[in-house]
Amino acid sequence: MAAVNPAIQPDVHASHDHKPHGFLHRWLFTTNHKDIGTLYLIFSLTMFFIGGSFAMVIRAELFQPGMQLVQPEFFNEMTSMHGLIMIFGAIMPAFVGLANWMLPMMIGAPDMALPRLNNWSFWILPFAFLMLISTMFMPGGGPQGGWTMYPPLALEGGMNVAFAIFSVHMMGISSIMGAINIIATILNMRAPGVDLLRMPVFVWSWLITAFLLIAVMPVLAGAITMLLTDKYFGTSFFHAAGGGDPVMYQHIFWFFGHPEVYIMILPAFGIVSEIVPTFSRKPLFGYQAMVYALACIAFLSFIVWAHHMFTVGMPLGGNLFFMYGTMLIAIPTGVKIFNWVTTMWGGSLTFETPMLFACAFVILFSIGGFSGVSLALVPADFQYQDTFFVVAHFHYVLVTGAAFAIMGAVYYWLPKWSGHMYSEKWGKIHFWSSAISVNLLFFPQHFLGLAGMPRRIPDYNVAFADFNMLSSIGGFWFGATQLIFVGVIIHCVYFSKQRATERVWEGAKGLEWTLPSPAPYHSFTHPPVVTAGMLAHGDVSH
Amino acid sequence: MAQTQGAYYVPHGSHWPIFGSFGLLGTLSGAALWMDDFVVGKFIMAAGIALLIVMLIGWFHSVITESVGGKYNQQVDGSFRLGMIWFIFSEVMFFGAFFGALFYTRMFAIPWLGGAGDGASTNEFLWPAFTAMWPSNGPADIGGQFTTMSPWGIPLLNTLLLLSSGVTITIAHHALRTGHRARLLTFLALTILLGATFIGFQAYEYYEAYHHYNLTLGSGIYGSTFFLLTGFHGVHVTLGAIMLCVIWARCAKGHFSRDHHFGFEAVAWYWHFVDVVWLGLFVFVYVL
């Protein structure tokens, strides 16, 4: 198609390759996808530590049976805020940050499609979390009804209800605008030759995730708006006395909530699909199957929401439908797991830190997947519901799944971002320390749950003491280990002497590796000339 | 294929987004304070809304200046189109949540309270006197007896108004594409007039509901779904009408050419969207 095109249209202030001067001008007013990506990632890391410190409080309280350190109300605040902050503040912004940094580079674009909107998507977030965290200092404290905010319990809160709900509205606005931008970028900004079925899997995963975000974040906004009017304006959406139904909240919430779960894992699938082929020095096995599996998981995510509510008293037919629907998801997910393993099969494997995280992801995410399938069984779920088994399940998919993939991605692309190599030794120490401690943290929780220990309760029967202590030790260890992560990043960005090459990794493919390291301020001012071999991992011609 | 006609405009830094963030923070934290009976919230909210308005004016001013200055090529136009399409899709899903609540209560919650299916003992022990029906304000008769709006009065009239406004905006669009300026301005003004009449009728209907029908937000689940669905729709019509006014002014200033007028089209799409939502409301809230 088109040969070399003219540069992006020069703009008086900032379109030559110089960064804008002045700290505020650069970071507050930026329209640059890399700056905004950096902001997202730093924000996410900050929230990861704030949310993590809440988890430390939870594990400290649960270190021994009996009430030790905090009041039950504060414990409930910790569980609720930990969930809200980790989901909306840590995991989701980290993926959006990676998307911002990488998508334009991966598809050969000069920037995101709507750069000003991109700035606003990010800059809403700090304000939203300011509002959310401020509730903890208000009379009555922060939200205590769990991150799911089920009525009537969540409505019993004091001042925090309106603030928490409005802050979630702001996070939703941010997510929707970010997702719109990502879809517009992927569909409209690809360089000639980057056909849809030649895009890297990470780009595909974000295209589908962005669709999910636009489809379900407004539904969450609707649900919490109803909560708000129920509390402050006398409506009866969730009051049986007025003809409403508290269970209806759960239906609307989980119609958002289940796709939300995949919003937090599909980009991780994309990341692993980039890392595994690079360090296996082989094309990704079954590229098209990987893409279709992503689409299939996204579709199924819309028709399985009520598996979060099996014990709520739905008609039997409903329970059966949602059980079978949920078990179907194991098929496309299995396709992905097997394709990653098959990609490694017979490859010339090396285990740099990103690959270690990716391998751990494949194994540990599968454990979360298995416990997920057992939770999908209605009769089994009647026992597991609201026990630590559920906690173990979703932490395996979200910590050793999503968070590990994010860490792997940071190690994988950090040399491209900073122009320096990180310390492989300390990266590996970070990995092994994380991998061991996280299993010590969450694996015993399976046993606790099976033995009947309920979640979200600050005290427990002495019979659960040993496993809880082990879990807490793992928790403190895992939390402390993440300081190494910060150390490695700071060292790499500011102190590392080792320059990164253009391609960084021997087996890396894709347009982002054709740019110098560190990547220039504006990505592809000229659309690159693209050949099939440069793209996506794999022979995608058939 | 994308990126075939060169020069994608990447704007330099903008201070409007951060304005917007302060505006949102002020609006929402002010509203939250006000709802918790802190009078100061009212003023914080007003300041926040003022900031948001300034932000919208400033932001759109930049975009319009750039557009008129010829900085946007076909590809930028494509990004705007995708942005608007997916924004409208998100709006559809937002209304979907409230329609979902309406269907759920009518199909499940109310019948179960009346003893259907697994609800037999709920009905027997909690509310034996309640029989399932629609409209309903629930077994506890929340908000007291009320009367519903007849669909064949104002709502039917409003349906005709909005449908006609869909026609007039299409005529205006054709006029724009064929370069009939007077016809464009007339029919766009007519569209705004129809929209404004709709909003007026809706306000009158709310007045009637509160003062003569005892139908309020507090009238159980019927009042809740009725007012949130029609209320959010009304807000969207109002926003759409404001957008139409801006577009009318831009047409009058000659901002649009026969084949380069995405601002017009975006607002037309939005207007059709509120039109379609209204049809859903008319059928499921008023008629059925």
Interface residues (C-beta under 8 A of the other chain):
Chain A: M1 A2 N5 P6 A7 I8 Q9 D11 V12 H13 A14 S15 P20 H25 R26 L28 F29 T30 T31 G108 A109 P110 D111 A113 L114 P115 R116 L117 N119 W120 W123 I124 P126 F127 L130 M131 G158 M159 A162 F163 F166 S167 H169 M170 I173 I176 A179 I180 N181 I183 A184 T185 L187 N188 M189 R190 A191 P192 I214 A215 V216 M217 P218 V219 A221 G222 A223 T225 M226 T229 D230 Y232 F233 G234 T235 S236 F237 H239 A240 A241 G242 G243 G244 D245 V247 M248 H251 I252 F255 G313 P315 H522 P527
Chain B: M1 A2 Q3 T4 Q5 G6 A7 Y8 Y9 V10 P11 H12 G13 S14 H15 W16 P17 I18 G20 S21 F22 L24 L25 L28 S29 A31 A32 M35 D36 W59 S62 K71 Q75 G78 S79 F80 L82 G83 W86 F87 F89 S90 E91 M93 F94 F95 G96 A97 F98 G100 A101 Y104 T105 F108 A109 I110 W112 L113 G117 D118 S136 N137 G138 P139 A140 I142 G143 T216 L217 G218 G220 I221 Y222 G223 S224 T225 F227 L228
